[in-house]
Amino acid sequence: MSTFSQSYIDEVCRLHAQTDKIRNMCVIAHVDHGKTTLVDYFLAKAGVISFDQAGNKHATALRDEEAERQITMKASGISLPLEKDGENYLINLVDSPGHVDFSSEVTAALRITDGCLVVVDCIEGARVQTETVIRQALGERIRPVLHVNKVDRAIQELSLTGEDLYVRLNKVIESVNVLFSTYEDEMLGDVSVDPIRGNVSFGSGKQAWAFTIPSFAKLFAGKVPNLDTFISRLWGEHYYDEETKKFYSEPFSPSKKPLTRYAVQIILDPLVKMFNACFNNDFTSLDALLPKV
């Protein structure tokens, strides 16, 4: 682990005195779904390691065997001062193993945390150990949120269209929600996740980017008449007709003209086009996609 700067130590100590600003979070996933790489970028965001090191350093792999095998074998934690909406918080982040042989470490980690981040590879989807760690988390009455990881690979390796990508991402969310409902605890109530509610994020740990539907919608703040209504249409069966300026719940207009899903039109099609332009060094298309300053 890198040597902590004095400013980092001072900020951690300051936040430790503000218990209302402390959150204990465990990251859980099936093995090789990108959990430790994602944690690396959390550390880089907090200034613990450099962004150049993130993704390759596996900073929470503190044992030689973990570094050699490139897997997490023991749960390890670190305190990270992070900012959200202008407020500073202290996130006590625990990286837990994803391999079934180390499930006891996941249970131990969950017992000292307030919430968990479930990471799922969008290509592989929910796997056996995904179900195991979700069962463990809900058994400990830990409320989950979801991160759908490796979206970059889905675009580049599978050559998905925006609609195909939507279907794949939505399938991951639905499969995870099935697991949540299977192991749901009455004391927790509804623990299902929904992109509209902001408890699902999409991104790439390796490339250090992610977004939620509400965070994406904020890019349009001031440009749409009602931000909450706008957010509610950025996932699900919402199709916009440019001619009538109306939304429909079917992929075609009253005149039977095919319509594009609004989430695809606003988010996923531009994302796919951006990736393809970058991947193919198509600077003309890239320039057309970028906002003009």
C-alpha positions in Angstrom: 0.0 0.0 0.0 1.2 3.5 -0.8 2.4 5.8 2.0 -0.5 8.0 3.1 -0.1 11.8 2.8 -0.5 13.9 5.9 -3.6 15.6 4.3 -5.2 12.2 3.8 -4.5 11.2 7.4 -5.8 14.5 8.7 -9.1 14.2 6.7 -9.7 10.6 7.8 -9.1 11.6 11.5 -11.5 14.6 11.1 -14.3 12.5 9.6 -13.8 9.8 12.2 -15.2 12.3 14.7 -18.4 12.8 12.6 -20.2 9.5 13.0 -23.1 10.7 10.9 -20.7 10.9 7.9 -19.3 7.4 8.3 -20.5 4.6 6.0 -19.2 1.0 6.2 -19.5 -0.8 2.8 -18.5 -4.3 1.6 -17.9 -5.1 -2.0 -19.1 -8.6 -3.0 -19.1 -10.5 -6.3 -18.4 -13.7 -8.1 -14.7 -14.3 -8.8 -13.2 -12.3 -11.7 -16.2 -10.0 -12.1 -13.9 -7.0 -11.5 -14.5 -6.3 -7.9 -10.8 -5.7 -6.8 -10.1 -3.6 -9.9 -13.1 -1.4 -9.1 -11.8 -1.0 -5.5 -8.5 0.1 -6.9 -10.2 3.1 -8.6 -12.1 3.9 -5.4 -8.6 4.2 -3.8 -7.3 6.3 -6.7 -10.3 8.6 -6.3 -9.5 9.1 -2.6 -5.8 9.8 -3.5 -4.4 6.6 -1.9 -2.9 5.4 -5.1 -2.4 7.0 -8.5 -4.8 6.5 -11.4 -1.8 5.1 -13.4 -1.5 2.3 -10.8 -5.2 1.6 -10.5 -6.5 -1.5 -12.1 -3.1 -3.3 -12.0 -1.9 -2.7 -8.5 -4.7 -4.6 -6.7 -3.9 -2.5 -3.6 -6.1 -4.4 -1.3 -4.3 -7.7 -2.1 -1.9 -7.4 0.9 -0.6 -11.0 0.8 2.0 -12.3 -1.7 -0.2 -15.2 -2.6 -3.1 -12.9 -3.5 -0.8 -10.8 -5.7 0.6 -13.9 -7.4 -2.8 -15.5 -8.0 -4.6 -12.2 -8.8 -7.5 -13.1 -6.5 -8.7 -11.9 -3.1 -8.3 -14.5 -0.4 -8.8 -12.5 2.8 -11.1 -9.6 3.4 -9.3 -6.3 3.8 -10.5 -2.8 4.5 -9.5 0.8 4.2 -10.9 4.1 5.1 -11.6 6.4 2.2 -12.6 10.1 2.4 -14.9 10.7 -0.6 -17.2 13.5 -1.6 -20.8 13.3 -2.7 -23.0 16.3 -3.6 -20.7 18.7 -1.8 -20.6 16.6 1.4 -17.5 14.7 2.6 -18.0 11.2 3.9 -15.7 8.5 5.3 -16.3 5.2 3.5 -14.8 2.2 5.4 -14.6 0.0 2.4 -14.0 -3.8 2.7 -12.9 -5.8 -0.3 -14.1 -9.4 0.1 -13.1 -12.6 -1.7 -15.1 -13.8 -4.7 -14.0 -17.4 -4.7 -16.3 -20.0 -3.1 -13.4 -21.4 -1.0 -13.2 -18.2 1.0 -17.0 -17.6 1.7 -16.3 -17.4 5.4 -14.3 -14.2 4.8 -17.4 -12.7 3.1 -19.6 -13.5 6.1 -17.1 -11.9 8.4 -16.8 -8.8 6.3 -20.6 -8.4 6.0 -21.0 -8.5 9.8 -19.0 -5.3 10.2 -20.7 -3.3 7.4 -23.9 -1.3 6.9 -24.4 -2.0 3.2 -22.9 -3.9 0.3 -22.1 -3.2 -3.3 -22.9 -6.3 -5.5 -20.7 -6.3 -8.6 -21.8 -8.3 -11.6 -20.0 -8.8 -15.0 -22.6 -7.8 -17.6 -21.2 -10.4 -20.0 -21.3 -13.4 -17.6 -24.3 -12.2 -15.6 -25.1 -13.5 -12.1 -23.2 -16.7 -11.4 -23.1 -19.3 -8.6 -21.0 -17.2 -6.2 -23.1 -14.1 -7.0 -26.1 -16.0 -5.5 -24.0 -17.2 -2.6 -22.8 -13.7 -1.6 -26.3 -12.3 -2.0 -27.7 -15.0 0.3 -25.0 -14.2 2.8 -25.6 -10.5 2.6 -29.4 -10.7 3.1 -28.9 -13.3 5.8 -26.9 -10.7 7.7 -29.6 -8.1 6.9 -27.3 -6.0 4.8 -29.0 -3.8 2.2 -27.5 -4.1 -1.3 -26.9 -1.9 -4.3 -25.8 -3.1 -7.7 -23.0 -2.2 -10.0 -23.2 -3.8 -13.5 -19.5 -4.0 -14.6 -17.5 -4.4 -17.8 -19.9 -2.5 -20.0 -17.0 -1.6 -22.2 -16.4 -5.3 -23.0 -20.0 -5.9 -23.9 -19.8 -3.1 -26.5 -16.3 -3.9 -27.9 -16.2 -7.7 -27.8 -19.9 -8.5 -28.5 -20.5 -5.6 -31.0 -23.9 -4.9 -29.4 -26.3 -2.2 -30.6 -27.8 0.2 -28.1 -31.0 -1.8 -27.8 -29.0 -5.1 -27.5 -27.0 -3.5 -24.7 -30.1 -2.4 -22.9 -31.6 -5.9 -23.1 -28.3 -7.4 -21.7 -28.1 -4.8 -18.9 -31.8 -5.2 -18.0 -31.4 -9.0 -17.9 -28.6 -8.7 -15.3 -30.8 -6.4 -13.2 -33.8 -8.8 -13.4 -31.7 -11.9 -12.6 -30.2 -10.1 -9.5 -33.6 -9.0 -8.4 -34.8 -12.6 -8.6 -32.0 -13.6 -6.2 -32.9 -10.6 -3.9 -36.5 -11.8 -3.7 -35.5 -15.4 -3.2 -33.4 -14.6 -0.1 -35.4 -11.5 1.1 -35.7 -10.9 4.8 -38.9 -9.5 6.1 -37.0 -7.2 8.5 -35.3 -5.5 5.5 -38.4 -5.2 3.4 -38.1 -4.7 -0.4 -34.4 -4.8 -1.4 -35.0 -4.9 -5.2 -32.9 -2.5 -7.3 -34.1 -0.2 -10.0 -32.0 2.1 -12.2 -34.6 4.8 -11.9 -34.2 4.8 -8.1 -30.4 5.3 -8.5 -29.4 2.1 -6.7 -28.0 0.5 -9.9 -24.8 1.8 -11.6 -23.4 0.9 -14.9 -19.7 1.2 -16.0 -16.2 -0.2 -16.3 -14.0 -0.6 -13.3 -11.0 -1.1 -15.6 -11.7 2.2 -17.5 -12.7 4.1 -14.3 -16.1 5.3 -15.3 -19.6 4.7 -14.2 -23.0 6.3 -14.0 -26.4 5.9 -12.5 -29.6 7.1 -14.2 -30.1 10.0 -11.9 -26.5 11.1 -12.2 -26.7 10.9 -16.0 -29.9 12.9 -15.9 -28.2 15.7 -14.1 -26.3 16.5 -17.3 -29.7 17.7 -18.6 -30.6 19.8 -15.6 -32.0 23.1 -16.9 -32.6 21.7 -20.3 -35.7 19.6 -19.5 -38.9 21.0 -17.9 -39.1 18.4 -15.1 -36.0 16.4 -14.1 -37.9 13.8 -12.1 -40.2 13.0 -15.1 -37.1 12.9 -17.3 -35.4 10.4 -15.0 -38.5 8.2 -14.9 -38.4 7.8 -18.7 -34.7 6.9 -18.9 -35.3 3.2 -18.2 -38.1 0.8 -19.1 -40.8 0.8 -21.8 -40.7 4.5 -22.8 -40.4 5.4 -26.5 -40.3 9.0 -27.8 -41.8 10.1 -31.1 -40.1 13.2 -32.5 -43.0 14.0 -34.8 -45.8 14.0 -32.2 -43.5 15.0 -29.3 -45.1 12.3 -27.2 -44.0 9.2 -25.3 -45.5 5.8 -25.9 -45.2 2.5 -24.1 -44.8 0.5 -27.3 -41.9 0.6 -29.8 -44.1 2.1 -32.5 -46.2 5.2 -33.0 -49.9 5.3 -33.7 -49.0 5.5 -37.4 -46.9 2.3 -36.9 -43.6 4.0 -37.3 -40.8 2.2 -35.4 -39.6 4.1 -32.3 -36.4 3.9 -30.4 -36.4 3.2 -26.6 -35.7 6.5 -24.8 -32.9 5.0 -22.7 -31.3 3.8 -25.9 -31.8 7.1 -27.7 -30.4 9.3 -24.9 -27.8 7.1 -23.2 -26.9 3.8 -24.8 -26.8 4.6 -28.6 -24.4 7.6 -28.0 -22.3 5.4 -25.6 -22.0 2.7 -28.3 -21.2 5.2 -31.0 -18.5 6.8 -28.8 -16.8 3.5 -28.0 -16.9 2.4 -31.7 -15.5 5.8 -32.8 -12.6 5.6 -30.3 -11.9 1.9 -31.0 -11.8 2.5 -34.8 -9.9 5.9 -34.5 -12.8 7.5 -36.3 -12.0 11.1 -35.3 -14.6 12.5 -37.6 -17.5 10.6 -35.9 -15.9 11.3 -32.5 -15.8 15.0 -33.1 -19.5 15.0 -34.1 -20.4 13.2 -30.9 -18.5 15.5 -28.6 -20.3 18.6 -27.3 -19.1 21.9 -28.8 -17.6 24.2 -26.3 
